Amino acid sequence: ALADQERRLASSQPLQKGKMTIEEEELAEATILAFERGMLSCPPGTTLRQYLAKTLHCDPMRLTKKFKGDKSLTKCGFKPCKQTPELLEEAQCVRAALADQERRLASSQPLQKGKMTIEEEELAEATILAFERGMLSCPPGTTLRQYLAKTLHCDPMRLTKKFKGDKSLTKCGFKPCKQTPELLEEAQCVRAALADQER
């Protein structure tokens, strides 16, 4: 659900065009490696070109022009890695690192301003719920306002103006959920969905 909200949010923004930035190239290279190793969270059969276009929020033709010859994107569909505990743990780390790279790329873009879109509101609500349940991957003590500002790529004051009165953002710092196997597994699913949603 969170991944779908993030995709809708990204699709409401203009597509990236022109020559790739250094940050985009670095993210593309890391994503290609993770795709080839089966470490991503995407449906089996998804093509690398499709996945990269969503990740970089650009037209697939931009990727075809960039990656040609020896560097051309494989047309093979995605195949997840074997489901061993070691590989699943590594895949989780790879996805977290890619999500960080995506956030850094987004932070190099102009901040979102003005009234929130429906997609932004839906993503904010899902993020708030995950924050309150301790299901996010963020340092303890991080405020909800800080985390949402990074997620929505906007000035924290935009959030203060949006969430006031009964809906005001808590000033309490983030507290991770208890470390039981069940909650850790659920938190992993929530974080994977949020990472997909931030694309």
Secondary structure by P-SEA (a helix, b strand, c coil): caaaaaaaaaaacccccccccaaaaaaaaaaaaaaaaccccccccccaaaaaaaaacccaaaaaaaccccccccccccccccccaaaaaaaaaaaaaaaaaaaaaaaacccccccccaaaaaaaaaaaaaaaaccccccccccaaaaaaaaacccaaaaaaaccccccccccccccccccaaaaaaaaaaaaaaaaaac
